[in-house]
Amino acid sequence: MKDKSYIWFVLLLLASLTMGCRSNLDEKLGCTDPRSLNYDPEAVFDNGECEYSDSYRYYMPENWSDSDGEGNLLVVNETESPLHLYAETSHLKVIPPKARDFLIDVPVKSDVTQLSLFKAEDVDYVENPPLEKFKSWRVVLGATATVSGPVGWVVSDLVTGDGAGSLWLSYPQAEEQNNRLACNVDVYLHSKTGGRVTSIVPGTNDKEVRLDYGTYRLWFHYWESDPGSSEGYKSLGWKNTGDIVLNASHSNRNIGIPSFDVVPDNAAALKVINRLGATINVKLGDRLIENMVIGREDVQAMSTIAHQDSMVYPVNPDNYRVSYNTLSGNQLGDPVYVDLIQGYMAVLIAGDSYQSLMVENQTSYDLLLGNENYLGVSISAQSTEEVMIPEGLNKVTAFNADSTFIKSLIIENESLTISE
């Protein structure tokens, strides 16, 4: 009995295994993804051969394009959709959703280039986009190698069709003697952390930025190239506009980018020219001067001046002791005392020798002394003071802060009398 029971148990086990294998073999292979073009609702196991339309494939991040290293077009995609970019009929890029600073090197084949954008969900086949575009722009593009910066195109869902206008940006040449710093500008939308829409160098006129109708505020980031830093640039500071409205009545706006002032309105300035024959650090009192600078975002290493170089330092108005040190910390020469006055730039030459001068100010004005430049010397009204001026100077100009009193004077016997 035991042997027969065992035989029947084995036969039943084999039968169940055979039926299970046969059942698995009967289950259908096919595409099990309902989003695919060849979805098979009867398939139980996926065969890995699903086919997708372009409108689906280009929603997958692995199919989005990379930004180019250099380019003549800068796109800010504020939509939630990947965007197909075409130049004329050629497909160029798939721009990721919410992309900022997306730089594209668009081939320039004629004076005017027709650009078109389509949302990924509207394009079933990239080779044959629909007739209706999401956005389009006829624009003059320069070759990347020749342009001073890319043109900007900000794309949003706020307005469709032709509801877009242009900002025409101009940035004047800058000269330090006119209190304008010759620096580059990156233009951002809405805030300091918004999308960068273009970059501009001094002397640029009518750089176009394309925007949908709406209300905008531009932020200008001023910077200088600095190959010695890890970032490759030195940030100087920011300025911004008020609200700018683009609509059907005002589809074009001219925007002048303000220059970055060498010295802010509320500051005094000290210019140091290094003629000591070695690289120096400049100190105000006991502190490196870079720690006293105002109106600049990045002041790192501003205290250091190479031989024959110069540096302008905007600081708070006050009386200061200025000294020069080697990079190892040894002081070079005697310190110099300067009165730094709001709105004026005192010029010191590191390496000059100084002489004592007794000045009697008989006028009712607080006066400043200068030659071609303000010497950093002031004398109170109706007072006599001993000051230090560069050695060998035999002529100075006395003037008050608002320049209503100006008088040229000869220095005689190491003394100077100033009368009205």
C-alpha positions in Angstrom: 0.0 0.0 0.0 2.8 2.3 0.8 4.4 1.8 -2.5 1.2 2.4 -4.4 0.5 5.6 -2.5 4.0 6.8 -3.2 3.6 6.1 -6.9 0.3 8.0 -7.1 1.9 11.0 -5.3 4.7 11.2 -7.8 2.4 10.9 -10.7 0.2 13.7 -9.4 3.2 16.0 -8.8 4.5 15.4 -12.3 1.1 16.2 -13.8 0.8 19.5 -11.9 4.3 20.6 -12.9 3.6 19.8 -16.5 0.3 21.8 -16.5 2.1 24.7 -14.8 4.8 24.8 -17.5 2.3 24.5 -20.3 0.3 27.4 -18.8 3.4 29.6 -18.7 4.2 28.8 -22.2 0.7 29.6 -23.3 0.9 33.2 -21.8 1.5 35.8 -24.5 4.6 37.9 -25.0 4.3 41.5 -26.3 4.4 45.2 -25.5 2.8 45.8 -22.1 3.2 49.6 -22.0 -0.2 51.3 -22.7 1.7 54.5 -23.7 3.3 52.8 -26.6 2.2 52.7 -30.3 2.2 48.9 -30.4 0.6 48.2 -27.0 -0.9 44.6 -26.8 -3.6 44.4 -24.1 -3.4 40.6 -24.2 0.3 40.4 -23.6 1.3 39.1 -20.2 5.1 39.4 -20.5 6.9 42.4 -22.0 9.1 41.5 -25.0 11.2 44.7 -24.8 10.0 45.9 -28.2 7.6 48.7 -27.4 7.5 51.5 -29.9 6.8 55.2 -29.0 5.9 58.3 -30.8 8.3 61.3 -30.7 5.7 63.1 -28.6 6.3 60.6 -25.8 10.0 59.8 -26.3 11.0 63.4 -26.0 9.4 63.7 -22.6 12.1 61.4 -21.3 15.2 63.3 -20.0 17.6 61.0 -21.8 16.4 62.4 -25.1 16.8 66.1 -24.2 19.7 68.0 -25.8 22.7 69.5 -24.0 23.5 73.2 -24.1 26.3 74.2 -26.4 29.6 75.6 -25.0 29.3 78.7 -27.2 26.4 80.1 -29.1 24.5 83.0 -30.6 21.1 82.2 -29.0 20.3 82.0 -25.3 16.9 80.4 -24.5 15.1 80.5 -21.1 12.3 77.9 -21.2 9.8 78.8 -18.5 7.3 76.1 -19.5 6.8 72.6 -18.1 7.3 71.1 -21.6 10.4 70.1 -23.5 10.6 72.3 -26.6 11.8 71.4 -30.1 13.8 74.2 -31.7 13.9 74.5 -35.5 16.0 76.9 -37.6 14.0 77.2 -40.9 13.2 73.5 -41.4 16.2 72.0 -39.6 15.6 70.5 -36.2 18.4 71.8 -33.8 17.6 71.0 -30.2 15.3 69.6 -27.6 15.3 72.2 -24.9 14.6 70.8 -21.4 11.6 72.1 -19.4 12.4 74.9 -17.0 15.9 75.3 -18.7 17.9 78.4 -17.9 21.0 79.7 -19.7 20.4 77.2 -22.5 23.0 78.3 -25.1 22.6 77.3 -28.8 25.0 77.7 -31.7 22.5 78.3 -34.5 24.0 78.0 -38.0 23.7 81.4 -39.8 22.8 80.9 -43.5 21.2 84.2 -44.3 20.7 87.7 -42.9 17.5 86.7 -41.1 16.9 83.3 -39.5 13.4 81.9 -38.9 13.2 80.2 -35.6 10.3 78.0 -34.5 9.4 76.2 -31.2 7.0 73.3 -30.7 6.0 71.7 -27.5 7.1 68.0 -27.4 3.6 66.7 -26.8 2.5 68.4 -30.1 5.2 66.7 -32.3 4.5 63.1 -33.2 7.3 63.0 -35.7 10.3 65.3 -35.5 10.9 65.1 -39.2 7.4 66.4 -39.9 6.3 69.0 -37.2 2.8 70.3 -37.2 1.9 73.5 -39.1 0.8 75.3 -35.9 3.9 76.5 -34.0 4.1 77.2 -30.3 6.4 80.2 -30.8 8.3 81.7 -33.8 10.8 84.5 -34.2 12.4 86.0 -37.3 15.7 87.3 -36.0 19.1 88.6 -37.1 21.8 86.3 -35.7 25.5 86.8 -36.0 27.9 83.9 -36.3 29.0 82.8 -32.8 32.7 83.7 -33.5 31.8 87.3 -34.3 29.0 88.2 -31.8 29.7 90.1 -28.5 27.0 87.9 -26.8 24.0 85.8 -27.6 20.5 87.2 -28.2 18.0 86.1 -25.6 14.6 84.4 -26.0 12.4 83.9 -23.0 9.6 81.5 -23.6 6.6 81.0 -21.3 2.9 79.8 -21.4 1.6 83.3 -20.5 0.8 84.2 -24.1 0.5 82.1 -27.2 0.9 83.0 -30.9 2.2 86.4 -31.8 1.9 87.9 -28.3 5.5 88.7 -27.9 7.7 91.8 -28.0 11.3 92.8 -27.8 13.6 94.6 -25.4 16.5 96.5 -27.2 19.4 96.7 -24.8 22.2 99.3 -25.1 25.3 99.5 -22.9 27.6 102.6 -23.4 31.4 102.6 -23.5 32.9 103.2 -20.1 36.0 105.1 -19.0 37.4 105.2 -15.5 38.1 108.9 -15.6 34.3 109.4 -16.0 33.7 107.2 -13.0 32.5 104.4 -15.2 34.0 100.9 -14.9 34.6 99.1 -18.2 33.0 95.8 -17.2 30.8 93.1 -18.7 27.1 92.7 -17.8 25.0 89.5 -17.6 21.2 90.3 -17.8 18.9 88.3 -15.7 15.1 88.1 -15.6 12.9 88.8 -12.5 15.7 88.4 -9.9 19.4 87.7 -9.3 18.6 84.0 -9.5 16.3 84.2 -12.5 17.2 83.1 -16.0 20.1 84.8 -17.8 18.8 86.2 -21.0 22.0 87.7 -22.5 25.5 89.0 -21.9 26.7 92.4 -23.0 30.0 94.2 -23.4 30.5 98.0 -23.2 29.7 99.7 -26.5 26.9 97.4 -27.5 23.8 98.9 -29.1 20.3 97.4 -29.7 20.9 93.9 -28.5 17.5 92.2 -28.8 15.8 90.0 -26.2 12.5 88.4 -27.1 9.9 88.1 -24.4 6.2 87.2 -24.3 3.9 90.1 -23.4 3.9 90.7 -19.7 5.6 92.6 -16.9 9.3 92.1 -16.3 12.1 93.4 -14.2 15.7 93.1 -15.3 18.7 92.6 -13.1 22.2 93.5 -14.3 25.2 91.6 -13.0 28.5 93.5 -13.5 31.7 91.5 -13.6 35.3 91.6 -14.8 37.4 88.7 -16.2 39.8 87.2 -13.7 41.8 84.3 -15.1 43.6 83.9 -11.8 40.5 82.9 -9.9 38.7 79.5 -9.8 35.5 81.1 -11.3 37.4 83.0 -14.0 35.7 86.3 -13.2 35.3 88.9 -10.4 31.8 89.9 -9.4 31.4 93.7 -9.0 27.8 94.1 -8.1 24.2 94.4 -9.3 21.7 97.0 -10.5 18.1 96.5 -11.5 15.2 98.2 -13.4 11.7 99.0 -12.4 8.8 97.2 -14.0 8.9 96.9 -17.8 5.6 96.2 -19.5 5.4 94.6 -23.0 2.0 94.5 -24.6 0.3 95.1 -28.0 0.6 98.8 -27.6 4.2 98.7 -26.4 5.8 95.6 -28.1 9.3 97.2 -28.3 11.1 98.8 -25.4 14.6 100.5 -25.5 16.5 99.8 -22.3 19.8 101.6 -21.5 22.0 99.6 -19.1 23.6 102.0 -16.6 27.3 101.9 -16.2 28.8 100.6 -13.1 30.3 103.4 -11.1 33.9 103.2 -10.0 32.9 105.0 -6.9 29.3 104.9 -5.5 27.5 108.2 -4.8 27.8 107.8 -1.1 31.6 106.9 -1.1 35.0 108.6 -1.2 37.7 107.0 -3.3 41.4 106.4 -3.0 43.5 105.5 -6.0 46.9 104.0 -5.3 49.6 103.8 -8.0 52.4 101.4 -7.1 56.0 102.6 -8.0 57.8 100.8 -5.2 59.4 98.3 -7.4 57.6 95.3 -5.9 54.1 93.9 -5.3 52.5 95.5 -2.3 49.5 95.2 0.0 47.7 98.4 0.9 46.4 99.0 4.4 44.1 101.5 6.0 45.0 101.8 9.6 45.7 98.2 10.7 43.4 96.5 8.1 43.9 95.5 4.6 42.1 98.0 2.5 39.9 95.4 0.8 38.1 95.0 4.1 37.1 98.6 4.0 35.9 98.7 0.4 32.2 99.5 -0.2 29.9 99.0 -3.2 31.7 96.0 -4.6 30.5 92.4 -4.3 33.9 90.7 -4.6 36.8 92.4 -2.9 39.1 89.4 -2.5 42.8 90.4 -3.1 41.9 94.0 -4.0 44.6 95.1 -1.5 47.4 93.7 -3.6 48.9 95.8 -6.4 51.7 94.7 -8.7 54.5 97.1 -9.5 53.4 99.8 -12.0 49.8 98.8 -11.5 47.1 100.9 -9.8 43.8 100.3 -8.0 40.8 102.4 -7.1 39.2 101.8 -3.7 35.7 103.2 -2.8 35.5 103.6 0.9 33.5 105.5 3.5 34.6 109.2 3.8 37.0 109.7 6.8 40.6 110.4 7.7 42.9 107.4 7.2 46.4 106.3 7.8 47.6 104.6 4.6 50.6 102.2 4.6 52.2 99.8 2.2 53.6 96.4 3.0 55.4 93.6 1.2 53.6 90.4 0.7 55.6 89.0 3.7 54.2 91.8 5.9 57.2 94.2 6.1 56.2 97.9 6.0 57.7 99.9 3.1 58.4 103.6 4.0 56.4 105.9 6.2 52.6 105.9 6.4 50.6 108.7 4.8 47.6 110.4 6.2 44.7 111.3 3.9 41.3 113.0 4.2 38.9 111.1 1.9 35.9 113.2 0.9 32.6 112.0 -0.5 32.5 112.4 -4.2 36.3 112.9 -4.6 39.2 110.6 -5.5 42.5 111.1 -3.7 45.5 109.9 -5.7 48.6 108.5 -3.9 51.8 107.3 -5.5 53.4 104.5 -3.5 57.1 105.3 -3.7 56.7 109.1 -3.5 58.6 111.0 -0.8 56.7 113.7 1.2 57.5 117.1 2.6 56.0 119.2 5.3 53.8 122.3 4.3 52.4 124.9 6.7 49.0 126.0 5.3 47.1 129.1 6.6 43.5 129.1 5.4 42.1 132.6 5.9 38.9 131.9 4.0 35.5 130.9 5.3 35.6 127.6 3.4 36.9 124.2 4.3 39.4 123.6 1.5 41.0 120.7 -0.4 44.4 120.8 -2.0 45.3 119.2 -5.3 47.5 119.4 -8.4 46.1 117.4 -11.4 44.4 115.3 -8.7 43.1 115.7 -5.2 46.0 115.1 -2.9 44.0 113.8 0.1 44.7 117.0 2.1 42.0 119.2 3.6 42.3 122.4 5.7 39.4 123.7 7.9 38.2 127.3 7.4 40.0 130.0 9.4 42.8 127.6 10.5 46.5 127.0 10.2 47.6 123.4 9.8 50.8 121.4 9.0 50.2 118.9 6.2 52.2 116.5 4.1 52.4 116.9 0.3 54.6 115.1 -2.4 58.1 116.3 -2.4 59.1 118.7 -5.2 55.6 120.1 -5.6 55.7 123.9 -5.9 52.2 124.7 -7.0 48.8 123.6 -5.8 45.1 124.4 -6.3 42.9 125.1 -3.3 39.2 124.5 -3.8 36.1 123.8 -1.7 33.9 120.6 -2.0 31.3 122.2 -4.3 33.9 124.0 -6.4 32.5 127.5 -5.7 36.0 128.5 -4.6 39.0 127.6 -6.7 42.5 129.2 -6.5 45.9 128.3 -7.8 48.8 129.1 -5.5 52.6 129.0 -5.5 54.4 127.3 -2.5 57.1 129.5 -1.0 59.4 128.7 1.9 57.4 125.5 2.7 54.4 127.6 3.5 51.1 128.5 1.9 48.6 131.3 2.6 45.1 131.1 1.2 42.9 134.1 1.2 39.6 135.0 -0.6 
